[in-house]
Amino acid sequence: MSVCLSVRSLCESCTGKPFFKVRKEANFLVIFILQELEQNLPVLAPDSSVLSSPPSDDIQVTWLGHASVLVQMDGLNILTDPVFSGFCGPNQFMSFKRYRPAPCSVDELPNIDAVCISHSHYDHLDLKSVKDLNQRFGECLHWFVPMGLKSWMSNAGCKNVTELEWWEETQFSKQKSNDNVTKFVFTPTQHWCRRTLMDENKVLWGSWTVVGPKHRFFFAGDTGYCKGFKQIGKQYGPFDFAAIPIGAYKPRLEKYIVANLRSGQSYLSLNRA
């Protein structure tokens, strides 16, 4: 009772308004924000029939929220930085809640052939999502990860893991043949890594350049604008599609995550080979 009275007294002294009126206004604000989100950033469930039958002569891309992207090209289904949980952090009690929910679950995905991980921050590498993907796809799934992350992936149950440094590349084919070989290249970005108090920059970070027989895809992960974009574009561009972050307005973190104009500049750099 004393706590309630203290909160009520503090509220009334700070706002000059009755406590219950302030609470009513706060509830209205929450409802208004939710309505704005539904109107301006609706969460749409992917059409399973579209995902199960991608075009054979084109690239199909489905944004699954934040940095999670499903890329379907040249006979492969590729997933980037999969996060399907409702929070990002070590656990639900020490974490950040998602701004918008994931549009689908792991069980609603088509068969996934490969997953690209850009770095180890919790909003890009989610343990539960990794385990759920392993449980569903098992050894049919191949993981492409930065240098220093393979042991973590193995401990999480991943069987097929390829670990690369910047500019290293590897070839992948679903049929285990030389036909329809796709090249996965781990390319530089300007970012950093930390998952615990003791592992700052112990794992590399970067982007993924995926070069198929017919199409090319670039996934930036998290990055500030850097000369690496021009280098990647010169060596592997132009690209059919590029997934580049936009954000970091407050606080200003453009050194590590590009803002709107820099995102456009990044795309132009990638495609001015």
C-alpha positions as CSV (number, residue, x, y, z in Angstrom):
1,M,0.0,0.0,0.0
2,S,2.8,2.4,0.9
3,V,4.5,1.7,-2.5
4,C,1.3,2.5,-4.4
5,L,0.9,5.7,-2.4
6,S,4.5,6.7,-3.1
7,V,4.1,6.2,-6.8
8,R,0.9,8.1,-6.8
9,S,2.3,11.0,-4.9
10,L,5.4,11.1,-7.1
11,C,3.3,11.1,-10.2
12,E,1.0,13.8,-9.1
13,S,3.9,16.0,-7.9
14,C,5.8,15.6,-11.1
15,T,2.9,16.1,-13.5
16,G,0.5,18.2,-11.6
17,K,-2.3,15.8,-12.7
18,P,-4.3,13.2,-10.7
19,F,-2.6,9.8,-10.7
20,F,-5.4,8.0,-12.4
21,K,-5.7,10.6,-15.1
22,V,-2.0,10.2,-15.9
23,R,-2.4,6.4,-15.9
24,K,-5.3,6.6,-18.3
25,E,-3.3,8.9,-20.6
26,A,-0.4,6.4,-20.5
27,N,-2.7,3.6,-21.5
28,F,-4.0,5.6,-24.3
29,L,-0.5,6.3,-25.5
30,V,0.4,2.6,-25.5
31,I,-2.8,1.8,-27.5
32,F,-2.0,4.6,-30.0
33,I,1.6,3.4,-30.5
34,L,0.4,-0.2,-31.1
35,Q,-2.1,1.1,-33.7
36,E,0.6,3.1,-35.4
37,L,2.8,0.0,-35.5
38,E,0.1,-2.1,-37.0
39,Q,-0.6,0.6,-39.6
40,N,3.0,1.5,-40.6
41,L,4.9,-1.7,-39.8
42,P,2.5,-4.6,-40.0
43,V,3.7,-8.1,-39.5
44,L,2.6,-10.2,-42.5
45,A,2.8,-14.0,-42.5
46,P,4.7,-15.3,-45.5
47,D,2.7,-17.2,-48.1
48,S,3.8,-20.8,-47.7
49,S,2.9,-21.6,-51.4
50,V,5.2,-18.9,-52.6
51,L,8.1,-20.0,-50.3
52,S,7.7,-23.6,-51.4
53,S,7.9,-22.8,-55.1
54,P,10.4,-20.0,-55.8
55,P,11.2,-19.0,-59.4
56,S,13.9,-21.1,-61.1
57,D,15.2,-18.1,-63.1
58,D,15.1,-15.3,-60.6
59,I,16.0,-14.5,-57.0
60,Q,13.2,-14.4,-54.3
61,V,13.8,-12.6,-51.0
62,T,11.6,-12.6,-47.9
63,W,12.4,-10.3,-45.0
64,L,11.7,-12.1,-41.7
65,G,12.4,-9.2,-39.4
66,H,15.6,-7.4,-38.3
67,A,18.6,-9.1,-40.0
68,S,16.8,-12.4,-40.7
69,V,16.3,-12.8,-44.5
70,L,15.3,-15.8,-46.5
71,V,17.1,-15.8,-49.9
72,Q,15.9,-18.3,-52.6
73,M,18.2,-18.4,-55.6
74,D,19.8,-20.9,-57.9
75,G,18.1,-23.9,-56.2
76,L,19.2,-23.0,-52.7
77,N,17.2,-21.7,-49.7
78,I,19.6,-19.5,-47.6
79,L,18.8,-18.0,-44.3
80,T,20.7,-15.1,-42.7
81,D,21.1,-14.3,-38.9
82,P,18.0,-16.3,-37.9
83,V,16.2,-14.9,-34.8
84,F,12.7,-16.2,-34.2
85,S,12.6,-15.7,-30.4
86,G,10.5,-13.0,-28.7
87,F,13.6,-11.5,-27.1
88,C,17.3,-10.9,-27.6
89,G,19.7,-11.7,-24.8
90,P,21.1,-14.5,-22.6
91,N,17.6,-15.3,-21.4
92,Q,14.1,-13.7,-21.2
93,F,14.9,-12.1,-17.9
94,M,18.1,-10.4,-19.1
95,S,17.2,-9.3,-22.6
96,F,15.5,-6.8,-24.9
97,K,12.0,-7.6,-26.1
98,R,11.5,-7.6,-29.9
99,Y,10.0,-4.4,-31.3
100,R,7.9,-6.5,-33.7
101,P,7.3,-10.3,-33.6
102,A,8.8,-12.7,-36.1
103,P,6.4,-13.2,-39.0
104,C,6.7,-17.0,-38.9
105,S,8.2,-19.8,-36.9
106,V,11.0,-22.3,-37.8
107,D,8.4,-24.9,-38.4
108,E,6.8,-22.7,-41.1
109,L,10.0,-22.3,-43.1
110,P,10.6,-24.2,-46.3
111,N,13.6,-26.6,-46.4
112,I,16.7,-24.6,-45.6
113,D,20.0,-25.5,-47.2
114,A,22.4,-23.0,-45.6
115,V,22.6,-20.4,-42.9
116,C,24.9,-17.4,-42.8
117,I,25.9,-15.9,-39.5
118,S,27.4,-12.4,-39.6
119,H,28.5,-12.0,-36.0
120,S,27.8,-13.1,-32.4
121,H,25.6,-10.3,-31.0
122,Y,22.4,-11.6,-29.5
123,D,20.2,-9.9,-32.0
124,H,22.0,-11.8,-34.8
125,L,22.8,-15.1,-33.1
126,D,20.0,-16.7,-31.1
127,L,20.6,-20.0,-29.3
128,K,17.0,-21.1,-29.3
129,S,16.6,-20.4,-33.0
130,V,19.8,-22.3,-33.8
131,K,18.6,-25.3,-31.8
132,D,15.1,-25.2,-33.4
133,L,16.7,-25.1,-36.9
134,N,19.0,-28.0,-35.9
135,Q,16.1,-30.0,-34.6
136,R,14.1,-29.6,-37.8
137,F,16.8,-29.8,-40.5
138,G,19.6,-31.7,-38.8
139,E,22.6,-32.6,-40.9
140,C,20.9,-31.4,-44.1
141,L,21.7,-27.9,-42.9
142,H,25.1,-26.2,-43.5
143,W,26.2,-23.3,-41.3
144,F,28.6,-20.6,-42.6
145,V,30.1,-18.6,-39.7
146,P,32.9,-16.1,-38.8
147,M,36.3,-17.3,-37.5
148,G,36.1,-18.1,-33.8
149,L,32.5,-19.2,-33.8
150,K,32.7,-22.8,-34.9
151,S,33.1,-24.2,-31.3
152,W,30.0,-22.3,-30.1
153,M,28.0,-23.7,-33.1
154,S,29.2,-27.2,-32.4
155,N,28.3,-26.9,-28.7
156,A,24.8,-25.8,-29.9
157,G,24.5,-29.1,-31.8
158,C,25.4,-27.9,-35.4
159,K,27.0,-30.7,-37.5
160,N,28.1,-29.0,-40.7
161,V,29.9,-25.8,-39.9
162,T,32.3,-23.9,-42.2
163,E,34.3,-21.2,-40.4
164,L,36.0,-18.4,-42.5
165,E,38.1,-15.3,-42.1
166,W,37.7,-12.2,-44.2
167,W,38.1,-12.8,-48.0
168,E,38.1,-16.6,-47.5
169,E,35.7,-18.4,-49.7
170,T,34.2,-21.9,-50.0
171,Q,32.1,-23.7,-52.5
172,F,28.8,-25.4,-51.6
173,S,26.5,-27.6,-53.6
174,K,23.3,-29.2,-52.3
175,Q,23.7,-32.2,-54.6
176,K,27.4,-32.8,-53.6
177,S,28.4,-32.4,-57.3
178,N,30.2,-29.8,-59.4
179,D,26.9,-28.7,-61.0
180,N,25.2,-25.6,-59.6
181,V,28.0,-24.8,-57.2
182,T,27.5,-21.7,-55.1
183,K,30.4,-19.7,-53.6
184,F,30.2,-18.3,-50.1
185,V,32.6,-15.6,-49.3
186,F,33.1,-14.0,-45.9
187,T,33.8,-10.3,-46.5
188,P,34.8,-7.4,-44.3
189,T,32.6,-5.0,-42.4
190,Q,33.1,-2.3,-39.8
191,H,31.6,-3.6,-36.6
192,W,32.5,-5.5,-33.4
193,C,31.6,-8.5,-31.3
194,R,30.7,-9.2,-27.7
195,R,28.4,-11.8,-26.1
196,T,29.7,-11.9,-22.6
197,L,31.9,-9.8,-20.3
198,M,35.0,-11.7,-21.2
199,D,34.8,-12.3,-25.0
200,E,34.9,-8.9,-26.6
201,N,36.1,-9.2,-30.2
202,K,37.1,-12.9,-29.6
203,V,34.9,-13.8,-32.7
204,L,35.3,-12.2,-36.1
205,W,32.4,-10.2,-37.6
206,G,31.6,-9.6,-41.3
207,S,29.3,-9.8,-44.2
208,W,28.5,-12.6,-46.7
209,T,28.8,-12.5,-50.4
210,V,27.0,-15.4,-52.1
211,V,27.8,-16.0,-55.8
212,G,25.6,-18.6,-57.5
213,P,25.6,-19.8,-61.1
214,K,23.1,-17.2,-62.1
215,H,22.6,-14.7,-59.2
216,R,24.6,-12.8,-56.6
217,F,23.5,-11.8,-53.1
218,F,25.1,-9.6,-50.5
219,F,24.3,-9.7,-46.8
220,A,25.9,-6.9,-44.7
221,G,24.9,-8.0,-41.2
222,D,25.7,-5.0,-39.0
223,T,28.2,-2.5,-40.3
224,G,29.2,1.1,-40.6
225,Y,30.1,2.5,-44.0
226,C,33.7,1.6,-44.9
227,K,36.0,1.1,-47.9
228,G,35.1,-2.6,-47.8
229,F,31.9,-2.0,-49.8
230,K,33.9,-0.7,-52.8
231,Q,36.4,-3.6,-52.5
232,I,33.6,-6.2,-52.4
233,G,31.7,-4.5,-55.3
234,K,34.9,-4.5,-57.4
235,Q,35.7,-8.1,-56.8
236,Y,32.2,-9.7,-56.7
237,G,29.6,-7.2,-57.9
238,P,27.3,-6.2,-59.2
239,F,24.7,-7.9,-57.1
240,D,21.1,-8.9,-57.8
241,F,20.1,-8.1,-54.2
242,A,21.8,-6.6,-51.2
243,A,20.5,-6.6,-47.6
244,I,22.0,-3.6,-45.8
245,P,21.1,-2.3,-42.3
246,I,19.5,1.1,-41.7
247,G,19.3,2.7,-38.3
248,A,21.4,3.8,-35.3
249,Y,19.8,7.3,-34.9
250,K,19.8,7.4,-31.1
251,P,22.4,7.0,-30.0
252,R,24.5,7.9,-33.0
253,L,26.4,4.7,-33.9
254,E,27.1,5.3,-37.5
255,K,30.6,4.0,-37.1
256,Y,29.1,0.5,-36.5
257,I,25.7,0.7,-38.2
258,V,24.9,2.7,-41.3
259,A,22.1,5.3,-41.3
260,N,19.7,5.9,-44.2
261,L,21.9,7.9,-46.6
262,R,25.0,5.7,-45.9
263,S,22.9,2.6,-46.7
264,G,22.2,4.0,-50.1
265,Q,25.8,4.9,-50.6
266,S,26.8,1.3,-49.5
267,Y,24.5,-0.2,-52.2
268,L,25.9,2.1,-54.9
269,S,29.5,1.2,-53.8
270,L,28.7,-2.5,-54.1
271,N,27.3,-2.1,-57.7
272,R,29.9,0.3,-59.1
273,A,32.3,-2.3,-60.2
